[in-house]
Structure formats: C-alpha cells, structure tokens
Amino acid sequence: LPCVNQEGPYLQASSQRSMRPEVSKLLALGQASNLESLQQDLAPLLESWKSAPSRPTVVLGGLAQARRPLLASQVLKCMRESLIEGEVIHYNVVLSAWARVGAWQAALDLLHVMPSRTVMPDTISFNTALSSCEKAKEWEQAVYLLETAFHLEILPDAITYSTAINACR
C-alpha cells in the first residue's frame, strides 16, 4: 500500500470502486482552491442534505476513509455556511479523519470549537481525540482531555479510560 498523507491523491483501487459517487466527485476536485468554489460544487448536495442529515455523514465518512481530513473539514464548513446544522456525528467523523492521519492538534482544535458551534461533544468525540493523542504519544494532552471531559460531564467509558492509560505509557 502506498503511503498517503492527509491530502494525498492515492487511494486503493478497491476503495475507489466501492466509493459513493459524491465522494468520488469531491476527491476528483483535488485540493479545493477556495471555499467558494467548493461551496458551488457542493450546492446540489447541500440542498438535499437539509432534509436528510445522514447523507453528509456518508460523504464525510468517505472522505475520512480516503484520508482527506482537510477536505472533510471544508465540507463541514460549507454545511455551516449553507445553514445545515452539523450534528455531533458529523464532527465525530471529521475528528476521526484527523486522527487517522495523525493530526492530533487539528483533532483537538475541532473538538474545542464544537461547543461554540452549538454541537456538544460526546463520549465518542473525546475517545477519538484521546486516540489521536495516544497515537502521537501526547500523554499530557490526553490527561487534559480526560479532565475536560469530566468538567463537561461527558460520561467516560472503558474505551476512554483504556485510551487515556495507553497514552500515558
């Protein structure tokens, strides 16, 4: 398998065959030159997403699977600008995309802006962010995240504790 960076153009052939057309189209755009052009390219999709919040989840998930977190984040921003309310699952998918490529700082940044966008992080949000810290051996950040989760009254689960412990090893 070729090594793929967060915005790399390479995908496994089998992934491309099973990919939804919307995701393939976004990937074919390459790096969006600007948010406005991406917004125009997404316009037909965005309109349909207003009535079906599961649709952007599938697209964001495809971008995460393709290791394109920046593009997934831009799609999330286009959703906000089109007045499509992002749900916690949308943010969690983008958090996962950042974690997949080892961009723990970007994952933490997204986690921290969620409340200001009226999206409260949940246990999955924190587990994903903790996982990105664990992979990067950022134990201090993991401890801070655990404290933040308690402060926000997010109920930790076995994955939360296990990931936080592993980050401290």
KOLDREN-423771 format. One record per residue: residue number from 0; residue in three letters; x, y, z of N, C-alpha, C in turn. Coordinates in Angstrom, 2 decimals. Example, Ala and Ser with C-alpha at 12.3 -4.5 7.8 and 13.67 -1.06 7.14 Angstrom:
2
pos | code | n_xx | n_yy | n_zz | ca_xx | ca_yy | ca_zz | c_xx | c_yy | c_zz
0 | Ala | 13.19 | -5.69 | 7.80 | 12.30 | -4.50 | 7.80 | 13.20 | -3.30 | 7.80 .
1 | Ser | 12.85 | -2.25 | 7.08 | 13.67 | -1.06 | 7.14 | 12.90 | 0.03 | 7.87 .
END
This chain:
169
pos | code | n_xx | n_yy | n_zz | ca_xx | ca_yy | ca_zz | c_xx | c_yy | c_zz
0 | Leu | 0.85 | -1.19 | 0.00 | 0.00 | 0.00 | 0.00 | 0.88 | 1.24 | 0.00 .
1 | Pro | 0.57 | 2.21 | -0.84 | 1.36 | 3.43 | -0.84 | 1.08 | 4.24 | 0.41 .
2 | Cys | 2.09 | 4.94 | 0.84 | 1.93 | 5.84 | 1.98 | 1.12 | 7.04 | 1.52 .
3 | Val | 0.15 | 7.42 | 2.29 | -0.74 | 8.50 | 1.90 | -0.71 | 9.58 | 2.96 .
4 | Asn | -0.45 | 10.82 | 2.57 | -0.52 | 11.89 | 3.54 | -1.95 | 12.40 | 3.61 .
5 | Gln | -2.19 | 13.39 | 4.47 | -3.58 | 13.80 | 4.72 | -4.29 | 14.34 | 3.49 .
6 | Glu | -3.59 | 14.81 | 2.53 | -4.23 | 15.31 | 1.32 | -3.70 | 14.59 | 0.08 .
7 | Gly | -3.16 | 13.40 | 0.27 | -2.58 | 12.64 | -0.84 | -3.61 | 12.17 | -1.82 .
8 | Pro | -3.23 | 12.02 | -3.08 | -4.18 | 11.66 | -4.12 | -4.37 | 10.16 | -4.29 .
9 | Tyr | -3.63 | 9.33 | -3.58 | -3.66 | 7.91 | -3.83 | -4.69 | 7.20 | -2.98 .
10 | Leu | -5.43 | 6.33 | -3.60 | -6.41 | 5.50 | -2.90 | -6.26 | 4.08 | -3.41 .
11 | Gln | -6.62 | 3.13 | -2.60 | -6.63 | 1.76 | -3.08 | -7.72 | 1.63 | -4.13 .
12 | Ala | -7.43 | 0.84 | -5.16 | -8.40 | 0.67 | -6.24 | -9.72 | 0.12 | -5.72 .
13 | Ser | -9.67 | -0.80 | -4.76 | -10.91 | -1.37 | -4.24 | -11.74 | -0.32 | -3.52 .
14 | Ser | -11.09 | 0.63 | -2.84 | -11.82 | 1.69 | -2.16 | -12.53 | 2.57 | -3.17 .
15 | Gln | -11.86 | 2.86 | -4.27 | -12.46 | 3.73 | -5.27 | -13.69 | 3.08 | -5.89 .
16 | Arg | -13.64 | 1.78 | -6.11 | -14.78 | 1.10 | -6.73 | -16.00 | 1.12 | -5.83 .
17 | Ser | -15.80 | 1.02 | -4.51 | -16.93 | 0.94 | -3.60 | -17.36 | 2.31 | -3.09 .
18 | Met | -16.69 | 3.34 | -3.52 | -16.95 | 4.68 | -3.02 | -18.22 | 5.27 | -3.65 .
19 | Arg | -18.94 | 6.02 | -2.85 | -20.14 | 6.69 | -3.35 | -19.75 | 7.73 | -4.38 .
20 | Pro | -20.60 | 7.97 | -5.37 | -20.27 | 8.94 | -6.43 | -19.99 | 10.34 | -5.90 .
21 | Glu | -20.70 | 10.74 | -4.84 | -20.49 | 12.08 | -4.29 | -19.07 | 12.23 | -3.75 .
22 | Val | -18.58 | 11.17 | -3.10 | -17.24 | 11.20 | -2.54 | -16.21 | 11.19 | -3.67 .
23 | Ser | -16.43 | 10.35 | -4.65 | -15.52 | 10.29 | -5.80 | -15.41 | 11.64 | -6.49 .
24 | Lys | -16.55 | 12.32 | -6.62 | -16.55 | 13.64 | -7.26 | -15.73 | 14.64 | -6.45 .
25 | Leu | -15.91 | 14.62 | -5.13 | -15.15 | 15.54 | -4.28 | -13.66 | 15.23 | -4.34 .
26 | Leu | -13.32 | 13.95 | -4.33 | -11.91 | 13.57 | -4.40 | -11.30 | 13.97 | -5.74 .
27 | Ala | -12.10 | 13.92 | -6.79 | -11.60 | 14.28 | -8.11 | -11.30 | 15.78 | -8.21 .
28 | Leu | -11.92 | 16.57 | -7.35 | -11.67 | 18.01 | -7.36 | -10.24 | 18.33 | -6.89 .
29 | Gly | -9.64 | 17.39 | -6.16 | -8.32 | 17.66 | -5.59 | -8.48 | 18.63 | -4.45 .
30 | Gln | -7.42 | 19.33 | -4.16 | -7.50 | 20.33 | -3.11 | -8.33 | 21.50 | -3.63 .
31 | Ala | -9.35 | 21.83 | -2.88 | -10.21 | 22.94 | -3.30 | -9.39 | 24.22 | -3.30 .
32 | Ser | -9.47 | 24.96 | -4.42 | -8.71 | 26.20 | -4.49 | -9.22 | 27.21 | -3.48 .
33 | Asn | -10.52 | 27.22 | -3.28 | -11.08 | 28.08 | -2.25 | -12.44 | 27.53 | -1.81 .
34 | Leu | -12.87 | 28.00 | -0.69 | -14.11 | 27.51 | -0.12 | -15.31 | 27.84 | -1.00 .
35 | Glu | -15.25 | 28.98 | -1.67 | -16.36 | 29.39 | -2.52 | -16.58 | 28.40 | -3.67 .
36 | Ser | -15.49 | 27.96 | -4.31 | -15.64 | 27.01 | -5.41 | -16.13 | 25.66 | -4.90 .
37 | Leu | -15.67 | 25.26 | -3.72 | -16.16 | 24.02 | -3.13 | -17.65 | 24.14 | -2.83 .
38 | Gln | -18.05 | 25.29 | -2.31 | -19.46 | 25.54 | -2.00 | -20.31 | 25.40 | -3.27 .
39 | Gln | -19.83 | 25.92 | -4.37 | -20.55 | 25.81 | -5.64 | -20.64 | 24.36 | -6.11 .
40 | Asp | -19.53 | 23.64 | -5.98 | -19.53 | 22.24 | -6.39 | -20.45 | 21.40 | -5.50 .
41 | Leu | -20.58 | 21.79 | -4.24 | -21.41 | 21.05 | -3.30 | -22.88 | 21.47 | -3.33 .
42 | Ala | -23.21 | 22.58 | -3.99 | -24.56 | 23.15 | -3.92 | -25.68 | 22.12 | -4.11 .
43 | Pro | -25.63 | 21.27 | -5.14 | -26.73 | 20.30 | -5.29 | -26.83 | 19.33 | -4.11 .
44 | Leu | -25.68 | 18.93 | -3.59 | -25.69 | 18.01 | -2.44 | -26.21 | 18.71 | -1.19 .
45 | Leu | -25.73 | 19.91 | -0.97 | -26.11 | 20.64 | 0.25 | -27.61 | 20.81 | 0.36 .
46 | Glu | -28.24 | 21.08 | -0.74 | -29.70 | 21.26 | -0.72 | -30.39 | 19.98 | -0.26 .
47 | Ser | -29.93 | 18.83 | -0.76 | -30.56 | 17.57 | -0.37 | -30.22 | 17.19 | 1.07 .
48 | Trp | -29.09 | 17.67 | 1.57 | -28.69 | 17.34 | 2.94 | -29.56 | 18.02 | 3.98 .
49 | Lys | -30.22 | 19.11 | 3.60 | -31.06 | 19.83 | 4.57 | -32.18 | 18.94 | 5.09 .
50 | Ser | -32.66 | 18.03 | 4.26 | -33.76 | 17.17 | 4.68 | -33.30 | 15.77 | 5.08 .
51 | Ala | -32.02 | 15.47 | 4.91 | -31.53 | 14.12 | 5.23 | -30.13 | 14.20 | 5.85 .
52 | Pro | -30.07 | 14.38 | 7.18 | -28.78 | 14.57 | 7.84 | -27.85 | 13.36 | 7.78 .
53 | Ser | -28.36 | 12.20 | 7.39 | -27.47 | 11.04 | 7.28 | -26.61 | 11.11 | 6.02 .
54 | Arg | -27.05 | 11.85 | 5.02 | -26.29 | 11.93 | 3.77 | -24.90 | 12.56 | 3.94 .
55 | Pro | -24.78 | 13.67 | 4.65 | -23.43 | 14.20 | 4.81 | -22.53 | 13.27 | 5.64 .
56 | Thr | -23.13 | 12.47 | 6.51 | -22.33 | 11.54 | 7.30 | -21.63 | 10.54 | 6.38 .
57 | Val | -22.34 | 10.07 | 5.38 | -21.77 | 9.11 | 4.43 | -20.64 | 9.76 | 3.64 .
58 | Val | -20.86 | 10.98 | 3.19 | -19.84 | 11.69 | 2.41 | -18.62 | 11.99 | 3.27 .
59 | Leu | -18.85 | 12.52 | 4.46 | -17.73 | 12.82 | 5.37 | -16.97 | 11.54 | 5.72 .
60 | Gly | -17.70 | 10.45 | 5.91 | -17.07 | 9.17 | 6.20 | -16.20 | 8.69 | 5.05 .
61 | Gly | -16.68 | 8.89 | 3.82 | -15.89 | 8.52 | 2.65 | -14.61 | 9.34 | 2.56 .
62 | Leu | -14.70 | 10.63 | 2.88 | -13.51 | 11.48 | 2.88 | -12.55 | 11.06 | 3.98 .
63 | Ala | -13.09 | 10.67 | 5.13 | -12.23 | 10.19 | 6.22 | -11.52 | 8.91 | 5.81 .
64 | Gln | -12.27 | 8.01 | 5.20 | -11.69 | 6.74 | 4.74 | -10.59 | 7.00 | 3.70 .
65 | Ala | -10.77 | 8.01 | 2.88 | -9.78 | 8.36 | 1.87 | -8.63 | 9.18 | 2.44 .
66 | Arg | -8.67 | 9.41 | 3.73 | -7.62 | 10.15 | 4.44 | -7.53 | 11.59 | 3.94 .
67 | Arg | -8.69 | 12.24 | 3.84 | -8.76 | 13.62 | 3.38 | -9.44 | 14.50 | 4.42 .
68 | Pro | -8.83 | 14.66 | 5.59 | -9.48 | 15.42 | 6.66 | -9.66 | 16.90 | 6.36 .
69 | Leu | -8.73 | 17.48 | 5.61 | -8.89 | 18.90 | 5.30 | -10.12 | 19.11 | 4.42 .
70 | Leu | -10.30 | 18.27 | 3.44 | -11.48 | 18.36 | 2.58 | -12.75 | 18.10 | 3.39 .
71 | Ala | -12.70 | 17.12 | 4.30 | -13.86 | 16.85 | 5.17 | -14.19 | 18.07 | 6.03 .
72 | Ser | -13.16 | 18.72 | 6.56 | -13.39 | 19.93 | 7.36 | -13.98 | 21.05 | 6.52 .
73 | Gln | -13.53 | 21.16 | 5.27 | -14.08 | 22.18 | 4.39 | -15.55 | 21.89 | 4.06 .
74 | Val | -15.88 | 20.62 | 3.88 | -17.29 | 20.25 | 3.64 | -18.12 | 20.62 | 4.86 .
75 | Leu | -17.61 | 20.36 | 6.04 | -18.32 | 20.73 | 7.27 | -18.54 | 22.24 | 7.33 .
76 | Lys | -17.53 | 23.00 | 6.93 | -17.67 | 24.46 | 6.92 | -18.71 | 24.90 | 5.89 .
77 | Cys | -18.72 | 24.27 | 4.73 | -19.73 | 24.58 | 3.71 | -21.13 | 24.28 | 4.23 .
78 | Met | -21.25 | 23.21 | 4.99 | -22.55 | 22.89 | 5.59 | -23.00 | 24.03 | 6.49 .
79 | Arg | -22.10 | 24.51 | 7.36 | -22.45 | 25.60 | 8.27 | -22.85 | 26.84 | 7.50 .
80 | Glu | -22.08 | 27.16 | 6.46 | -22.37 | 28.37 | 5.69 | -23.66 | 28.25 | 4.89 .
81 | Ser | -24.11 | 27.02 | 4.65 | -25.38 | 26.79 | 3.96 | -26.52 | 26.57 | 4.94 .
82 | Leu | -26.25 | 26.87 | 6.21 | -27.23 | 26.76 | 7.28 | -27.74 | 25.33 | 7.47 .
83 | Ile | -26.85 | 24.37 | 7.25 | -27.15 | 22.98 | 7.54 | -26.50 | 22.69 | 8.88 .
84 | Glu | -27.33 | 22.35 | 9.84 | -26.80 | 22.12 | 11.18 | -25.97 | 20.86 | 11.21 .
85 | Gly | -24.73 | 21.03 | 11.61 | -23.88 | 19.87 | 11.81 | -24.28 | 19.19 | 13.10 .
86 | Glu | -24.33 | 17.89 | 13.06 | -24.64 | 17.11 | 14.24 | -23.36 | 16.53 | 14.79 .
87 | Val | -23.42 | 16.04 | 16.01 | -22.22 | 15.52 | 16.65 | -21.59 | 14.41 | 15.82 .
88 | Ile | -22.39 | 13.61 | 15.15 | -21.82 | 12.53 | 14.34 | -20.99 | 13.08 | 13.18 .
89 | His | -21.41 | 14.20 | 12.60 | -20.63 | 14.82 | 11.52 | -19.26 | 15.25 | 12.03 .
90 | Tyr | -19.26 | 15.87 | 13.18 | -18.00 | 16.31 | 13.78 | -17.14 | 15.12 | 14.18 .
91 | Asn | -17.77 | 14.07 | 14.69 | -17.02 | 12.90 | 15.08 | -16.34 | 12.23 | 13.88 .
92 | Val | -17.01 | 12.23 | 12.75 | -16.41 | 11.65 | 11.55 | -15.19 | 12.47 | 11.12 .
93 | Val | -15.31 | 13.79 | 11.20 | -14.17 | 14.64 | 10.82 | -13.05 | 14.51 | 11.86 .
94 | Leu | -13.40 | 14.41 | 13.13 | -12.39 | 14.14 | 14.17 | -11.63 | 12.85 | 13.84 .
95 | Ser | -12.37 | 11.85 | 13.45 | -11.76 | 10.57 | 13.10 | -10.84 | 10.71 | 11.88 .
96 | Ala | -11.23 | 11.54 | 10.94 | -10.39 | 11.76 | 9.75 | -9.06 | 12.38 | 10.15 .
97 | Trp | -9.11 | 13.37 | 11.03 | -7.87 | 13.99 | 11.50 | -7.02 | 12.99 | 12.29 .
98 | Ala | -7.67 | 12.20 | 13.14 | -6.95 | 11.21 | 13.93 | -6.29 | 10.16 | 13.03 .
99 | Arg | -6.96 | 9.79 | 11.96 | -6.43 | 8.79 | 11.03 | -5.09 | 9.17 | 10.43 .
100 | Val | -4.91 | 10.46 | 10.20 | -3.65 | 10.90 | 9.58 | -2.65 | 11.40 | 10.62 .
101 | Gly | -2.97 | 11.22 | 11.89 | -2.04 | 11.60 | 12.94 | -2.00 | 13.08 | 13.25 .
102 | Ala | -3.01 | 13.80 | 12.85 | -3.06 | 15.25 | 13.08 | -3.81 | 15.53 | 14.39 .
103 | Trp | -3.17 | 15.20 | 15.50 | -3.82 | 15.32 | 16.80 | -4.18 | 16.77 | 17.13 .
104 | Gln | -3.34 | 17.74 | 16.70 | -3.64 | 19.13 | 17.01 | -4.92 | 19.58 | 16.31 .
105 | Ala | -5.07 | 19.18 | 15.05 | -6.29 | 19.54 | 14.31 | -7.51 | 18.88 | 14.94 .
106 | Ala | -7.35 | 17.64 | 15.40 | -8.46 | 16.95 | 16.07 | -8.86 | 17.70 | 17.34 .
107 | Leu | -7.87 | 18.11 | 18.12 | -8.17 | 18.84 | 19.35 | -8.79 | 20.20 | 19.05 .
108 | Asp | -8.29 | 20.87 | 18.02 | -8.87 | 22.16 | 17.64 | -10.35 | 22.01 | 17.31 .
109 | Leu | -10.67 | 20.99 | 16.53 | -12.07 | 20.77 | 16.15 | -12.91 | 20.43 | 17.38 .
110 | Leu | -12.38 | 19.59 | 18.24 | -13.11 | 19.23 | 19.47 | -13.42 | 20.48 | 20.30 .
111 | His | -12.46 | 21.38 | 20.38 | -12.64 | 22.57 | 21.22 | -13.60 | 23.60 | 20.61 .
112 | Val | -13.78 | 23.60 | 19.30 | -14.71 | 24.58 | 18.70 | -16.14 | 24.03 | 18.62 .
113 | Met | -16.31 | 22.75 | 18.84 | -17.65 | 22.17 | 18.73 | -18.69 | 22.91 | 19.59 .
114 | Pro | -18.44 | 23.16 | 20.87 | -19.47 | 23.85 | 21.67 | -19.83 | 25.24 | 21.13 .
115 | Ser | -18.85 | 25.94 | 20.57 | -19.15 | 27.27 | 20.03 | -20.02 | 27.18 | 18.77 .
116 | Arg | -20.09 | 26.01 | 18.20 | -20.95 | 25.77 | 17.03 | -22.24 | 25.06 | 17.45 .
117 | Thr | -22.54 | 25.13 | 18.71 | -23.73 | 24.51 | 19.32 | -23.79 | 23.00 | 19.10 .
118 | Val | -22.64 | 22.38 | 19.06 | -22.56 | 20.92 | 18.96 | -21.76 | 20.46 | 20.18 .
119 | Met | -22.44 | 19.79 | 21.09 | -21.75 | 19.32 | 22.29 | -21.04 | 18.01 | 21.99 .
120 | Pro | -19.74 | 17.97 | 22.28 | -19.01 | 16.71 | 22.10 | -19.61 | 15.63 | 22.99 .
121 | Asp | -19.48 | 14.39 | 22.56 | -19.94 | 13.27 | 23.37 | -18.77 | 12.36 | 23.69 .
122 | Thr | -19.06 | 11.23 | 24.26 | -18.00 | 10.29 | 24.63 | -17.19 | 9.87 | 23.42 .
123 | Ile | -17.85 | 9.65 | 22.30 | -17.15 | 9.25 | 21.07 | -16.20 | 10.37 | 20.62 .
124 | Ser | -16.63 | 11.60 | 20.73 | -15.78 | 12.74 | 20.37 | -14.49 | 12.71 | 21.19 .
125 | Phe | -14.65 | 12.55 | 22.49 | -13.48 | 12.55 | 23.36 | -12.62 | 11.30 | 23.14 .
126 | Asn | -13.26 | 10.16 | 22.92 | -12.48 | 8.95 | 22.66 | -11.65 | 9.08 | 21.39 .
127 | Thr | -12.22 | 9.69 | 20.37 | -11.50 | 9.88 | 19.11 | -10.32 | 10.83 | 19.31 .
128 | Ala | -10.56 | 11.93 | 20.01 | -9.48 | 12.88 | 20.28 | -8.40 | 12.24 | 21.16 .
129 | Leu | -8.82 | 11.47 | 22.16 | -7.87 | 10.76 | 23.01 | -7.03 | 9.78 | 22.19 .
130 | Ser | -7.67 | 9.10 | 21.26 | -6.96 | 8.15 | 20.41 | -5.88 | 8.85 | 19.58 .
131 | Ser | -6.21 | 10.04 | 19.09 | -5.21 | 10.77 | 18.29 | -4.03 | 11.17 | 19.18 .
132 | Cys | -4.30 | 11.52 | 20.42 | -3.21 | 11.86 | 21.36 | -2.40 | 10.62 | 21.72 .
133 | Glu | -3.09 | 9.51 | 21.89 | -2.40 | 8.26 | 22.20 | -1.42 | 7.89 | 21.08 .
134 | Lys | -1.89 | 7.95 | 19.84 | -1.03 | 7.60 | 18.70 | 0.18 | 8.51 | 18.59 .
135 | Ala | -0.01 | 9.77 | 18.97 | 1.09 | 10.75 | 18.88 | 1.94 | 10.77 | 20.15 .
136 | Lys | 1.60 | 9.92 | 21.12 | 2.31 | 9.87 | 22.39 | 2.25 | 11.21 | 23.13 .
137 | Glu | 1.12 | 11.88 | 23.01 | 0.88 | 13.17 | 23.67 | 0.10 | 12.92 | 24.96 .
138 | Trp | 0.77 | 12.33 | 25.94 | 0.09 | 11.93 | 27.16 | -0.46 | 13.12 | 27.95 .
139 | Glu | 0.25 | 14.25 | 27.92 | -0.23 | 15.41 | 28.68 | -1.55 | 15.92 | 28.10 .
140 | Gln | -1.65 | 15.90 | 26.77 | -2.91 | 16.31 | 26.12 | -4.03 | 15.33 | 26.46 .
141 | Ala | -3.68 | 14.05 | 26.51 | -4.68 | 13.03 | 26.84 | -5.23 | 13.25 | 28.26 .
142 | Val | -4.35 | 13.54 | 29.19 | -4.78 | 13.80 | 30.57 | -5.66 | 15.05 | 30.61 .
143 | Tyr | -5.26 | 16.08 | 29.88 | -6.05 | 17.30 | 29.81 | -7.44 | 17.02 | 29.23 .
144 | Leu | -7.50 | 16.20 | 28.17 | -8.79 | 15.84 | 27.58 | -9.68 | 15.10 | 28.57 .
145 | Leu | -9.08 | 14.20 | 29.31 | -9.85 | 13.46 | 30.30 | -10.44 | 14.41 | 31.34 .
146 | Glu | -9.63 | 15.36 | 31.80 | -10.11 | 16.36 | 32.76 | -11.22 | 17.21 | 32.15 .
147 | Thr | -11.05 | 17.59 | 30.88 | -12.06 | 18.39 | 30.19 | -13.37 | 17.63 | 30.07 .
148 | Ala | -13.28 | 16.35 | 29.74 | -14.49 | 15.51 | 29.62 | -15.24 | 15.49 | 30.96 .
149 | Phe | -14.51 | 15.32 | 32.05 | -15.16 | 15.32 | 33.36 | -15.82 | 16.67 | 33.64 .
150 | His | -15.10 | 17.75 | 33.31 | -15.64 | 19.10 | 33.52 | -16.93 | 19.31 | 32.74 .
151 | Leu | -17.01 | 18.77 | 31.52 | -18.19 | 18.92 | 30.68 | -19.26 | 17.87 | 30.98 .
152 | Glu | -18.99 | 17.05 | 31.99 | -19.91 | 15.99 | 32.39 | -20.15 | 14.97 | 31.27 .
153 | Ile | -19.10 | 14.71 | 30.49 | -19.14 | 13.66 | 29.48 | -18.84 | 12.36 | 30.21 .
154 | Leu | -19.70 | 11.39 | 30.05 | -19.51 | 10.13 | 30.75 | -18.46 | 9.28 | 30.05 .
155 | Pro | -17.34 | 9.04 | 30.71 | -16.31 | 8.19 | 30.11 | -16.76 | 6.73 | 30.11 .
156 | Asp | -16.21 | 5.97 | 29.17 | -16.49 | 4.54 | 29.13 | -15.16 | 3.79 | 29.20 .
157 | Ala | -15.22 | 2.49 | 29.03 | -14.00 | 1.68 | 29.11 | -12.98 | 2.12 | 28.06 .
158 | Ile | -13.45 | 2.50 | 26.89 | -12.54 | 2.95 | 25.82 | -11.84 | 4.24 | 26.25 .
159 | Thr | -12.57 | 5.14 | 26.87 | -11.99 | 6.40 | 27.34 | -10.83 | 6.13 | 28.28 .
160 | Tyr | -11.08 | 5.32 | 29.29 | -10.04 | 5.04 | 30.28 | -8.87 | 4.28 | 29.67 .
161 | Ser | -9.17 | 3.29 | 28.85 | -8.12 | 2.48 | 28.24 | -7.22 | 3.34 | 27.34 .
162 | Thr | -7.84 | 4.19 | 26.55 | -7.08 | 5.04 | 25.65 | -6.24 | 6.04 | 26.42 .
163 | Ala | -6.80 | 6.63 | 27.47 | -6.05 | 7.59 | 28.29 | -4.88 | 6.90 | 28.97 .
164 | Ile | -5.08 | 5.69 | 29.48 | -3.99 | 4.95 | 30.12 | -2.89 | 4.63 | 29.11 .
165 | Asn | -3.30 | 4.16 | 27.94 | -2.31 | 3.83 | 26.89 | -1.53 | 5.05 | 26.44 .
166 | Ala | -2.16 | 6.20 | 26.44 | -1.47 | 7.43 | 26.04 | -0.38 | 7.79 | 27.03 .
167 | Cys | -0.54 | 7.35 | 28.27 | 0.43 | 7.68 | 29.32 | 1.57 | 6.67 | 29.42 .
168 | Arg | 1.56 | 5.67 | 28.60 | 2.63 | 4.65 | 28.66 | 3.84 | 5.08 | 27.90 .
END
